[in-house]
Amino acid sequence: MDKNNYSKTLYNEPFIRNRADPYIYRHVDGTCYFTASVPEYDRIILRRSSTLLGLKDEREITVWEKHKKGIMGAHIWAPEIHYINGGWYIYFAAGETENIWEIRPYVLECRDEDPITGEWKELGMMEPFDEYTFRDFSLDMTVFEHKGAWYCVWAEKVSSGKKISNLYIAGLESPCKLSTEQVTLSAPDYDWERVGFWVNEGPGVLKHEDKIYITYSASATGECYCMGMLSIKADENLMDKNAWKKERTPVFQTDRENGIFGPGHNTFVKDEDGNRDIMVYHARQYDEITGDPLYDPNRHTYLMEVGWNQGKPVFDVKHNMKP
């Protein structure tokens, strides 16, 4: 199956087309904000709606465009919007115009009440705590609060050649500066994390009862792309890598029968009542891709209601929400 010939099923009609690495933030007033990577990798967009499903048809606004030269000039990837201490922040990855693979994490700030019409200011690259962090290909940054403290999780490559992408966690001193050294959360140890590339990336944070879960994406970005998961008890030390449990097998992967291929780069948001957890993720409707999968534009955004089984999240294509 390819982009011109694929099966349409009950579960693979996209929520938003041609938007990869999706992120939805629900504000304290219930308003939902959507952002994602666009196929051109050249700008950051926002949508706003009073309801989650309303995001599908809302007008999209460009709030920032890539630089014509230098840093933040290429591969504008995986933006996330957060509200921290009275300000709006967008975290995203970007390369340089002259070196498109010199990917690093950057931060935008808006101190206006309305992030759609407000002015966005560049704060530059996320500031590390030491001389070892963000020295190589770094991306997919997310932040979250726990017990009054803020944490940052991201992917960064190590080694040489094709390199290895690991997941790291650190504390936050401010929305644009780390407060601690990085701690390795996960490395691609298993065979399903090593297809095409050795990759852990795209972390998404889910809190439920007395646990914190971090889902992440593994392997190359084609049909083999899939999701793994880490978990920790909420009263344990999040900076202790030995306190995190890693699942041995993928928690979500290609479902050929139902037409979902290479699902990944997910995040989570609550439903309108604040009771159900909704996963936001991207996937394709086919497996045969011409050229580099990274530049195939047809990664679409999907919404899925998260199921629960004995306190563990369950991700099933049949729980996809109808657009």
C-alpha positions as CSV (number, residue, x, y, z in Angstrom):
1,M,0.0,0.0,0.0
2,D,1.2,3.5,-0.8
3,K,-0.2,7.0,-0.8
4,N,-2.3,6.4,-3.9
5,N,-3.5,3.0,-2.9
6,Y,-4.4,2.2,0.7
7,S,-7.3,0.7,2.6
8,K,-9.7,3.0,4.4
9,T,-10.9,1.5,7.7
10,L,-13.1,2.5,10.6
11,Y,-10.0,3.5,12.5
12,N,-7.6,5.3,10.1
13,E,-9.5,8.4,9.1
14,P,-7.2,11.2,10.4
15,F,-8.3,13.8,13.0
16,I,-6.0,16.4,11.3
17,R,-4.2,15.6,8.1
18,N,-0.5,16.2,7.3
19,R,0.4,17.2,10.9
20,A,3.1,15.1,12.5
21,D,4.5,15.3,16.1
22,P,1.2,16.6,17.4
23,Y,0.8,18.3,20.7
24,I,-2.4,19.5,22.4
25,Y,-2.5,21.6,25.6
26,R,-5.7,22.2,27.5
27,H,-5.5,25.5,29.4
28,V,-7.0,26.1,32.9
29,D,-10.1,27.6,31.3
30,G,-10.7,24.5,29.1
31,T,-9.4,26.0,25.9
32,C,-7.4,23.6,23.7
33,Y,-4.3,24.6,21.7
34,F,-2.9,22.4,19.0
35,T,0.6,22.6,17.4
36,A,2.6,20.1,15.3
37,S,5.3,19.8,12.7
38,V,4.2,20.9,9.2
39,P,5.6,18.9,6.2
40,E,7.7,21.9,5.0
41,Y,9.4,22.0,8.4
42,D,9.6,25.8,8.1
43,R,7.3,27.3,10.7
44,I,5.3,26.9,13.9
45,I,1.5,26.8,13.8
46,L,-1.2,27.1,16.4
47,R,-4.9,26.3,16.5
48,R,-7.3,27.1,19.3
49,S,-10.7,25.7,20.1
50,S,-13.1,25.6,23.1
51,T,-13.4,21.9,22.6
52,L,-10.9,19.1,21.8
53,L,-12.7,17.9,18.7
54,G,-13.3,21.5,17.6
55,L,-9.5,21.8,16.8
56,K,-10.1,19.8,13.6
57,D,-11.7,22.6,11.7
58,E,-10.3,25.7,13.4
59,R,-8.2,28.2,11.4
60,E,-4.5,27.6,11.7
61,I,-2.2,30.6,12.6
62,T,1.5,30.8,11.9
63,V,3.1,32.3,15.0
64,W,6.8,31.9,14.0
65,E,8.8,31.2,10.9
66,K,12.3,29.8,10.5
67,H,15.4,32.0,10.0
68,K,16.7,32.6,6.5
69,K,20.2,31.9,7.7
70,G,22.1,30.5,10.8
71,I,20.5,28.8,13.7
72,M,16.7,28.0,13.7
73,G,17.0,28.0,9.9
74,A,16.0,24.4,9.0
75,H,14.1,21.3,10.2
76,I,11.6,23.0,12.5
77,W,10.3,20.0,14.4
78,A,8.0,18.9,17.1
79,P,6.8,22.1,18.8
80,E,5.0,21.9,22.1
81,I,3.1,24.8,23.8
82,H,3.1,25.1,27.6
83,Y,1.9,27.6,30.2
84,I,4.4,28.1,33.0
85,N,4.3,30.7,35.8
86,G,2.0,33.1,33.9
87,G,3.7,32.8,30.5
88,W,3.4,30.8,27.3
89,Y,6.3,28.8,26.0
90,I,6.9,26.8,22.9
91,Y,9.6,24.2,22.8
92,F,10.8,23.0,19.4
93,A,13.8,21.6,17.6
94,A,15.7,23.3,14.7
95,G,18.7,22.9,12.6
96,E,20.9,25.5,11.0
97,T,20.4,26.8,7.5
98,E,24.0,25.9,6.6
99,N,24.0,22.6,8.5
100,I,20.4,21.2,8.6
101,W,21.4,18.3,10.9
102,E,22.8,20.5,13.6
103,I,19.6,20.0,15.6
104,R,19.1,21.6,19.0
105,P,16.2,22.5,21.3
106,Y,14.9,26.1,21.3
107,V,12.4,28.1,23.3
108,L,9.9,30.8,22.4
109,E,8.1,32.9,25.0
110,C,4.8,34.9,24.9
111,R,3.9,37.0,28.0
112,D,0.7,38.2,26.5
113,E,-2.6,36.7,27.6
114,D,-3.5,35.4,24.2
115,P,-0.8,33.2,22.5
116,I,-2.6,33.4,19.2
117,T,-2.4,37.2,18.8
118,G,0.4,37.8,21.2
119,E,4.0,38.5,20.5
120,W,6.4,35.6,20.6
121,K,10.0,36.3,21.6
122,E,13.0,34.0,20.9
123,L,14.8,32.9,24.0
124,G,17.4,30.9,22.1
125,M,18.5,27.4,22.8
126,M,17.5,25.7,26.0
127,E,20.3,26.6,28.5
128,P,22.1,23.5,29.8
129,F,23.3,23.0,33.4
130,D,26.8,21.8,32.4
131,E,29.2,21.4,29.5
132,Y,27.9,17.9,28.5
133,T,24.2,18.6,27.5
134,F,23.0,19.6,24.0
135,R,26.4,19.0,22.5
136,D,24.9,16.8,19.7
137,F,21.7,16.2,17.9
138,S,19.0,17.0,20.5
139,L,15.2,17.2,20.0
140,D,11.7,16.4,21.1
141,M,11.8,18.3,24.3
142,T,8.8,18.2,26.7
143,V,8.4,19.6,30.2
144,F,6.1,18.7,33.1
145,E,5.4,19.6,36.7
146,H,5.4,17.2,39.6
147,K,4.9,18.1,43.3
148,G,5.8,21.7,42.6
149,A,9.0,21.0,40.7
150,W,9.4,21.2,36.9
151,Y,11.2,18.6,34.8
152,C,12.4,18.4,31.2
153,V,12.7,15.3,29.1
154,W,14.3,15.1,25.6
155,A,16.1,12.9,23.1
156,E,19.8,13.3,22.4
157,K,22.3,11.4,20.3
158,V,25.6,9.9,21.4
159,S,28.4,7.8,19.8
160,S,29.6,8.2,16.2
161,G,28.5,7.1,12.7
162,K,24.7,6.7,12.6
163,K,24.7,7.4,16.4
164,I,22.3,6.4,19.1
165,S,19.4,8.4,20.4
166,N,18.7,8.2,24.1
167,L,16.1,9.8,26.4
168,Y,17.2,12.1,29.2
169,I,15.6,13.9,32.1
170,A,16.7,17.0,34.1
171,G,15.2,19.5,36.4
172,L,14.2,23.0,35.3
173,E,15.4,26.2,36.9
174,S,13.3,28.3,34.6
175,P,11.3,27.7,31.5
176,C,14.5,28.1,29.4
177,K,17.2,26.7,31.7
178,L,18.0,23.3,33.2
179,S,18.8,23.1,36.9
180,T,20.5,19.8,37.0
181,E,22.8,17.4,35.1
182,Q,21.1,15.1,32.7
183,V,20.1,11.6,33.7
184,T,19.7,8.8,31.2
185,L,16.1,7.5,31.3
186,S,16.2,5.0,28.4
187,A,18.5,3.8,25.6
188,P,17.4,1.7,22.7
189,D,18.3,-1.7,24.2
190,Y,15.8,-3.9,22.4
191,D,15.5,-5.2,18.9
192,W,12.3,-3.2,18.2
193,E,14.1,0.0,19.1
194,R,16.9,-0.6,16.6
195,V,15.1,-1.0,13.2
196,G,16.8,1.3,10.7
197,F,18.2,3.5,13.5
198,W,18.8,3.0,17.2
199,V,16.3,5.4,18.6
200,N,14.4,6.5,21.7
201,E,12.7,9.9,21.1
202,G,9.4,11.8,21.3
203,P,8.6,11.5,25.0
204,G,5.1,12.0,26.3
205,V,4.1,12.3,29.9
206,L,0.9,10.7,31.4
207,K,0.0,10.9,35.1
208,H,-2.6,8.4,36.4
209,E,-3.4,7.7,40.1
210,D,-0.1,7.0,41.9
211,K,2.1,6.6,38.8
212,I,3.8,8.6,36.1
213,Y,4.2,7.1,32.6
214,I,6.5,8.3,29.8
215,T,5.8,6.9,26.4
216,Y,8.4,7.3,23.7
217,S,8.9,6.4,20.0
218,A,11.5,3.9,18.8
219,S,13.3,3.0,15.5
220,A,13.2,4.7,12.1
221,T,10.2,6.8,11.0
222,G,8.6,4.3,8.6
223,E,6.3,1.3,9.4
224,C,8.7,0.1,12.1
225,Y,8.1,3.3,14.2
226,C,6.5,2.3,17.4
227,M,5.9,3.2,21.1
228,G,7.7,2.0,24.2
229,M,6.9,3.0,27.8
230,L,8.6,3.8,31.1
231,S,6.8,4.1,34.5
232,I,7.6,5.2,38.0
233,K,5.7,5.6,41.2
234,A,4.7,9.2,41.9
235,D,6.4,9.2,45.3
236,E,9.8,8.0,44.0
237,N,12.7,10.1,42.9
238,L,12.2,11.0,39.2
239,M,15.9,11.7,38.8
240,D,16.8,8.1,39.9
241,K,17.1,6.2,36.6
242,N,16.9,2.9,38.5
243,A,13.4,3.8,39.8
244,W,12.0,3.8,36.3
245,K,10.6,0.6,34.9
246,K,10.9,0.0,31.1
247,E,8.5,-2.3,29.2
248,R,10.1,-5.1,27.4
249,T,7.8,-5.0,24.3
250,P,6.2,-2.1,22.4
251,V,3.0,-0.8,23.8
252,F,1.7,0.4,20.4
253,Q,2.8,-0.4,16.9
254,T,1.7,-0.8,13.3
255,D,-1.8,-2.3,13.0
256,R,-1.9,-3.5,9.4
257,E,-5.4,-4.8,9.6
258,N,-6.8,-1.5,10.7
259,G,-4.6,0.6,8.5
260,I,-2.4,2.4,11.0
261,F,1.3,2.4,10.1
262,G,4.3,3.6,12.1
263,P,2.4,5.2,15.1
264,G,4.4,7.4,17.4
265,H,5.4,10.8,18.7
266,N,2.5,10.9,21.0
267,T,1.3,13.2,23.9
268,F,-1.7,13.2,26.2
269,V,-4.6,15.5,27.0
270,K,-7.8,15.2,29.1
271,D,-11.3,15.0,27.6
272,E,-13.9,17.7,28.1
273,D,-14.9,16.4,31.5
274,G,-11.3,16.0,32.7
275,N,-11.9,12.3,33.3
276,R,-10.6,10.4,30.3
277,D,-7.1,10.4,29.1
278,I,-6.8,11.0,25.3
279,M,-3.6,10.1,23.4
280,V,-2.6,12.4,20.5
281,Y,-0.3,10.7,18.0
282,H,0.7,10.6,14.4
283,A,0.6,7.7,11.9
284,R,0.4,6.9,8.2
285,Q,-2.3,5.0,6.3
286,Y,0.2,3.0,4.3
287,D,3.6,1.3,4.5
288,E,5.3,1.8,1.1
289,I,7.1,5.1,1.0
290,T,9.2,6.5,-1.8
291,G,12.4,8.0,-0.5
292,D,13.2,9.0,3.0
293,P,10.2,8.5,5.3
294,L,11.1,11.7,7.1
295,Y,10.0,13.7,4.1
296,D,6.9,11.8,3.3
297,P,4.2,14.4,4.2
298,N,1.4,12.0,5.0
299,R,1.8,11.5,8.7
300,H,-1.5,12.5,10.2
301,T,-2.8,13.3,13.7
302,Y,-5.1,10.9,15.5
303,L,-6.8,10.9,18.8
304,M,-7.3,7.7,20.9
305,E,-9.0,7.2,24.2
306,V,-6.6,5.5,26.6
307,G,-7.8,2.3,28.1
308,W,-6.7,0.9,31.5
309,N,-5.9,-2.6,32.6
310,Q,-4.8,-3.2,36.2
311,G,-3.5,0.3,36.4
312,K,-1.5,0.2,33.2
313,P,-2.5,2.2,30.1
314,V,-3.7,0.3,27.0
315,F,-3.4,1.7,23.5
316,D,-5.7,0.1,21.0
317,V,-6.5,1.5,17.5
318,K,-10.1,0.5,18.0
319,H,-10.3,3.2,20.6
320,N,-9.4,5.9,18.0
321,M,-11.9,8.8,18.3
322,K,-13.9,9.6,15.2
323,P,-13.0,12.9,13.6
